[in-house]
Amino acid sequence: MFHHHQPIAMRKKKIFILTIVIGFIVFFSRCVNFGNDRDPRGKAYAGSAVCAKCHQSISESYIHTAHYHSAGPASFSSIAGSFSKDSNYFIVNDTMKVLMERRDGIPYQVLYVNGREREARPFDIVFGYAKGQTYFYWKDRLLFQLPVSYFSNLHNWSSSPGFPTNKIMFDRPIYIRCFECHTSYIKQSTENPSGLQNIKMLDKNSLVYNIDCERCHGPAASHVEFQTEYPQLKQGAYIVSYKSLSRTQKMDICGVCHSGNRNFMLGTAFAFRPGDTLLHSMMPNTGQASGTMQPDEHGNQTRMLTLSKCYMMSNMDCSTCHNAHNNDRGNDLQHNQRCQDCHSVSNHNFCKIADTLNTSFLKNNCTKCHMPEQPFNIVTVKTSAGSNIAPISIVNHRIAIYPEESKKIMGSFKKEKTSD
């Protein structure tokens, strides 16, 4: 028997080709399977934990932002209100009260009528962070809002926004629209529970808490795969860079949630991708077309900003003043400096009352005067004290001259100068 021996060069060529084929099979199998078991949005998504492996410093900074804390599982550490016996209550009237209690290590809201327990529901989900929080509980695949919320400036429990102040209810359903701006994803069932035809069930196992990386940068599985294979290439591929977008696209990323709650999404906001435009995704409320528009209960910062002369006469967008990766809340020095990047004495466009007030004083009060934080009276809640209170103030993002605010600023300067 004779054996046919292939030339060495030919055998090496076959081995090389076979190695390439195997490499492609492995690579593409990883592409297809990547994320399937990791993210409920599907194989196109990587998940924020994967992003953090390469973007550690950004991730560590982002976890301190309001976007990161926009929603999360309820726990004693994530709930802002107190469970201590001297401050764990909300009194409705002489006969009704709600206590925040620990039961088997789980936080509960418990209704008592004439001292007897009537209903008890657990805290399952927290919405909100800096200004206040409201809470929800699951009942099978339906979600309901708890009747008691917490607002930071009140330092106390209060009635939940939109609830009656003279009674307690545990049956206010929560729809997917709330999740579209407080979370990154939840799947809505096509089924309807018996007797509740107008309420869609939600898949609690599909919930992706908070606003994550891919909500603003788009699906990242392909990006992760590519950069893993080619780590020497520093320019990100298969991912949306905010800087690469047009001004309108930049505004629209924020506008999906920060253009108020009175617009009508033509589809789910979860389907909006960075680079899309709201013109094709949202039908604006006709009342928001006028220049006299006021902020609604969820704010309409992007629209208010676009009505500003500063916006119309510059290339500014939301990121001019806000870095979404950092917690810049309350950083007045930074925000005032953004104003002075354009408005200065040398540019002859500084504040017109500079002749009557100290220039350094004015530089520390740009936003207080021209973007005042105003009490929001549309939403009111009741505290145990029994009075109805507007629990929050909203920064007016329409940059303009507000005479009443100017008087306040001038008055505070005069008091400061007198005390000196």
C-alpha positions in Angstrom: 0.0 0.0 0.0 1.3 3.4 -0.9 0.6 6.6 1.0 0.2 9.9 -0.8 2.2 12.5 1.1 1.1 16.1 0.6 3.8 18.8 0.2 4.6 20.6 3.5 3.6 23.9 2.0 0.1 22.6 1.1 -0.4 21.1 4.5 0.5 24.4 6.2 -1.9 26.3 3.9 -4.7 23.9 4.9 -3.9 24.3 8.5 -3.9 28.1 8.2 -7.3 28.1 6.4 -8.7 25.7 9.0 -7.5 28.0 11.8 -9.1 31.1 10.2 -12.4 29.2 9.7 -12.5 28.1 13.3 -11.6 31.6 14.4 -14.5 33.0 12.5 -16.9 30.4 13.9 -15.8 31.2 17.5 -16.0 34.9 16.9 -19.5 34.9 15.3 -20.8 32.4 17.8 -19.8 34.8 20.6 -21.4 37.7 18.7 -24.7 35.8 18.4 -24.7 34.5 22.0 -23.3 37.5 23.7 -25.9 39.1 25.9 -28.6 36.4 25.4 -28.5 35.3 29.0 -27.3 38.7 30.4 -29.8 41.3 29.3 -33.5 41.0 28.8 -33.5 43.5 25.9 -31.8 40.8 23.8 -28.5 39.8 22.3 -27.7 43.3 21.0 -27.2 44.6 24.5 -24.2 44.0 26.7 -25.4 45.4 30.1 -23.7 48.1 32.2 -21.6 45.7 34.1 -19.8 44.8 30.9 -19.3 48.5 30.0 -17.8 49.1 33.4 -14.9 46.7 32.7 -13.4 49.2 30.3 -14.9 52.4 31.4 -14.3 52.1 35.1 -13.8 55.7 36.0 -16.9 56.8 34.2 -18.9 54.1 35.8 -17.7 54.9 39.3 -18.7 58.6 38.7 -22.0 57.7 37.2 -23.3 55.7 40.2 -23.6 59.0 42.1 -26.0 60.6 39.6 -29.7 61.0 39.7 -30.0 59.1 36.5 -28.4 56.1 38.1 -30.8 56.3 41.0 -33.9 57.0 39.0 -35.3 53.6 39.9 -34.1 50.6 41.9 -35.2 47.7 44.2 -36.6 48.9 47.5 -34.5 48.2 50.6 -33.9 50.0 53.9 -30.8 51.5 52.5 -32.4 52.8 49.3 -35.6 54.2 50.9 -34.9 57.8 52.1 -37.6 58.0 54.7 -37.2 56.9 58.3 -38.5 53.7 59.9 -37.8 54.8 63.4 -40.8 54.8 65.7 -40.8 58.6 66.2 -40.9 59.4 62.5 -42.3 56.3 60.6 -45.8 57.5 60.2 -48.2 59.4 58.0 -51.4 60.6 59.7 -54.4 60.9 57.4 -57.0 61.9 59.9 -58.1 61.2 63.5 -58.9 57.6 62.7 -56.5 56.6 59.8 -52.7 56.5 59.7 -50.0 54.6 57.7 -47.0 53.3 59.4 -43.7 52.3 57.7 -42.7 49.0 59.3 -40.1 46.3 59.2 -41.6 42.9 58.8 -39.3 39.9 58.6 -36.6 42.2 57.2 -38.9 43.7 54.5 -40.1 47.3 54.5 -43.9 47.7 54.5 -46.5 50.4 54.4 -49.4 49.4 56.7 -52.8 51.1 57.0 -54.4 51.3 60.4 -58.0 52.4 60.9 -59.0 53.0 64.6 -55.9 51.2 65.6 -56.6 48.1 63.6 -54.6 46.9 60.6 -56.5 47.1 57.4 -53.9 46.6 54.6 -50.2 46.0 54.4 -48.1 46.1 51.2 -44.3 45.8 50.8 -42.0 48.4 49.3 -40.8 46.6 46.1 -39.5 49.4 43.8 -38.2 52.9 44.5 -38.6 55.8 41.9 -36.7 59.0 42.5 -33.6 60.2 44.3 -32.6 63.8 44.9 -35.9 65.7 45.3 -38.0 62.8 46.6 -39.2 59.3 46.2 -42.3 57.3 45.5 -42.8 53.6 45.9 -44.5 50.6 44.2 -45.5 47.1 45.0 -46.0 44.0 42.8 -49.2 42.0 42.9 -48.6 39.1 40.6 -47.7 40.8 37.3 -49.4 44.1 38.1 -47.7 47.1 39.7 -49.4 49.5 42.1 -48.2 52.8 43.7 -48.0 52.9 47.4 -50.0 55.8 49.0 -47.2 57.3 51.0 -44.1 59.0 49.5 -41.1 60.9 50.8 -39.8 64.4 49.8 -36.4 65.6 50.8 -37.2 69.2 51.5 -40.2 68.2 53.8 -38.0 65.7 55.7 -41.1 63.7 56.3 -43.5 61.2 54.8 -46.4 62.6 52.8 -49.2 61.5 50.6 -48.1 60.4 47.1 -48.6 62.9 44.3 -52.0 62.6 42.6 -53.5 60.7 45.5 -56.5 61.9 47.5 -55.5 63.6 50.7 -58.5 62.4 52.8 -58.2 58.7 52.3 -55.8 55.9 51.6 -55.8 53.7 48.5 -53.5 50.9 47.4 -55.0 50.2 44.0 -53.6 52.9 41.8 -52.0 51.0 38.8 -48.7 51.9 37.3 -48.2 51.7 33.5 -45.2 51.2 31.3 -45.0 54.9 30.5 -43.6 55.6 34.0 -40.9 53.0 33.4 -39.9 54.5 30.0 -38.2 57.4 31.8 -37.3 56.0 35.1 -35.7 52.7 33.9 -34.0 51.3 30.9 -36.4 48.5 30.1 -39.4 46.4 31.1 -41.5 44.2 28.9 -45.2 44.7 28.7 -47.4 41.6 28.3 -50.0 41.4 25.6 -52.3 39.7 28.0 -54.9 41.4 30.1 -55.8 40.2 33.6 -59.4 39.2 34.1 -61.6 42.1 34.9 -58.9 44.7 34.2 -59.0 45.0 30.5 -57.4 48.4 30.4 -54.4 47.4 32.4 -51.4 45.7 30.8 -49.4 43.2 32.9 -45.6 43.7 33.2 -42.8 41.2 33.2 -40.9 41.9 36.4 -38.1 39.6 35.4 -37.4 41.8 32.4 -36.9 45.0 34.4 -33.6 46.8 33.8 -33.3 49.4 36.6 -32.2 53.0 36.3 -30.9 54.8 33.2 -28.0 52.7 32.1 -25.2 53.2 29.6 -27.0 51.7 26.6 -30.1 53.9 27.1 -28.0 56.9 26.0 -25.3 55.2 23.9 -27.3 52.5 22.2 -26.9 48.7 22.2 -23.3 47.8 22.9 -22.8 44.0 22.4 -21.2 44.5 19.0 -19.1 47.3 20.4 -17.8 45.1 23.2 -17.1 42.2 20.8 -15.2 44.4 18.4 -13.1 46.2 21.0 -12.3 42.9 22.7 -11.0 41.5 19.5 -9.1 44.7 18.6 -8.1 46.4 21.8 -5.4 48.4 20.0 -8.1 50.4 18.2 -8.9 53.2 20.6 -11.8 54.9 18.7 -15.0 53.2 19.7 -16.8 51.2 17.0 -20.5 50.1 16.9 -21.4 52.5 19.6 -23.0 56.0 19.6 -20.7 58.8 20.7 -22.6 61.8 22.0 -20.1 64.2 20.4 -20.7 62.8 17.0 -24.4 63.7 17.0 -26.0 66.8 15.6 -27.3 69.4 17.9 -30.9 68.3 17.4 -30.0 64.6 18.0 -28.2 65.6 21.2 -31.2 67.5 22.5 -33.5 64.7 21.5 -31.6 62.1 23.6 -32.4 64.2 26.6 -35.8 65.2 25.3 -37.2 61.7 25.3 -37.7 62.1 29.0 -36.9 65.8 29.8 -39.5 67.3 27.4 -42.3 66.9 29.8 -45.1 64.4 30.3 -47.7 66.1 28.2 -46.3 65.0 24.8 -47.5 61.8 23.2 -45.1 59.1 22.3 -46.1 57.4 19.0 -44.5 54.2 20.3 -42.7 53.0 23.3 -39.8 55.3 24.4 -37.7 52.2 24.9 -37.5 51.9 21.1 -35.9 55.4 20.8 -32.2 55.1 19.9 -29.5 57.8 20.2 -29.3 59.3 16.7 -33.1 59.2 16.2 -35.2 62.3 16.2 -38.2 63.0 18.4 -39.9 64.5 15.3 -40.6 61.0 14.2 -41.3 59.5 17.7 -43.3 62.1 19.6 -46.3 64.2 19.0 -46.0 67.5 21.0 -48.9 68.8 23.0 -50.3 71.8 21.3 -50.1 73.8 24.5 -46.3 73.5 24.5 -45.9 75.4 21.2 -46.4 78.8 22.8 -43.7 80.9 24.3 -45.7 81.2 27.5 -45.4 77.5 28.2 -44.8 76.6 31.9 -43.1 73.5 33.2 -45.4 70.5 33.8 -45.2 68.0 36.7 -42.2 66.2 35.1 -40.5 69.4 33.8 -40.0 70.2 30.1 -36.4 71.4 30.3 -35.5 70.8 26.7 -38.4 72.7 25.3 -37.9 75.5 27.8 -34.3 75.8 26.9 -35.0 76.0 23.1 -37.2 79.0 23.8 -34.2 80.8 25.3 -32.4 83.6 23.5 -29.1 82.0 24.6 -30.0 78.8 22.9 -31.2 80.5 19.7 -28.0 82.6 19.4 -25.5 79.9 20.2 -24.7 76.2 19.6 -25.4 75.2 23.2 -27.1 72.0 24.1 -27.9 70.2 27.4 -24.3 69.0 27.7 -23.0 72.6 27.7 -24.1 72.8 31.3 -24.5 69.2 32.3 -22.1 66.2 32.3 -24.4 63.2 32.4 -21.6 61.1 33.8 -21.1 63.3 36.9 -23.3 64.4 39.7 -23.3 68.2 39.2 -26.5 68.8 41.2 -26.1 71.9 43.3 -22.7 72.9 41.8 -23.7 76.5 41.4 -20.1 77.6 40.8 -19.8 75.3 37.7 -23.1 76.3 36.3 -22.5 80.0 36.8 -19.1 79.6 35.0 -20.9 78.1 32.0 -22.8 81.4 31.7 -19.6 83.4 31.9 -17.9 81.4 29.2 -20.1 83.4 26.8 -21.1 86.5 28.9 -18.3 88.6 30.1 -17.3 92.3 30.7 -14.7 92.0 27.9 -17.4 90.7 25.5 -19.6 93.6 26.4 -22.5 91.3 27.1 -22.3 90.9 30.8 -25.1 91.6 33.3 -26.7 95.0 32.7 -26.9 95.7 36.5 -23.2 95.3 36.9 -22.8 99.0 37.6 -25.1 98.9 40.6 -23.9 95.6 42.1 -20.6 93.9 42.8 -19.3 92.0 39.8 -18.1 89.0 41.8 -21.4 88.8 43.5 -23.2 88.7 40.2 -20.9 86.0 38.9 -22.1 83.7 41.7 -25.8 84.3 41.0 -26.2 84.0 37.2 -28.5 81.0 37.4 -30.4 82.1 40.4 -31.4 85.2 38.6 -31.9 84.0 35.0 -32.8 80.3 35.6 -34.7 80.6 39.0 -35.8 77.6 41.0 -39.5 78.1 41.3 -42.1 76.3 43.5 -44.2 73.9 41.5 -47.8 74.3 42.7 -49.4 71.9 40.2 -48.4 68.9 42.3 -49.3 69.2 46.0 -49.1 66.6 48.8 -50.3 66.4 52.3 -48.1 65.9 55.3 -49.1 64.6 58.8 -49.4 68.2 59.9 -52.5 68.4 57.7 -51.6 71.1 55.2 -51.3 70.8 51.5 -47.8 71.7 50.3 -46.0 71.9 46.9 -43.2 69.5 47.7 -40.7 70.5 45.0 -39.2 73.4 43.1 -38.1 73.2 39.5 -35.3 75.0 37.8 -36.8 77.0 35.0 -34.7 76.1 32.0 -35.9 79.1 29.9 -33.0 81.4 30.3 -34.5 84.9 30.5 -34.8 88.1 32.6 -37.2 87.6 35.6 -37.8 91.0 37.2 -39.0 89.5 40.5 -35.9 87.3 40.8 -33.7 90.3 40.0 -35.3 92.2 42.9 -34.6 89.3 45.2 -30.9 89.1 44.1 -30.4 92.9 44.5 -32.1 92.7 47.9 -29.9 89.9 49.1 -26.8 91.9 47.9 -27.9 95.0 49.8 -28.4 93.0 53.0 -25.0 91.3 52.6 -23.4 94.7 52.0 -25.2 96.2 55.1 -24.1 93.3 57.3 -20.5 93.9 56.3 
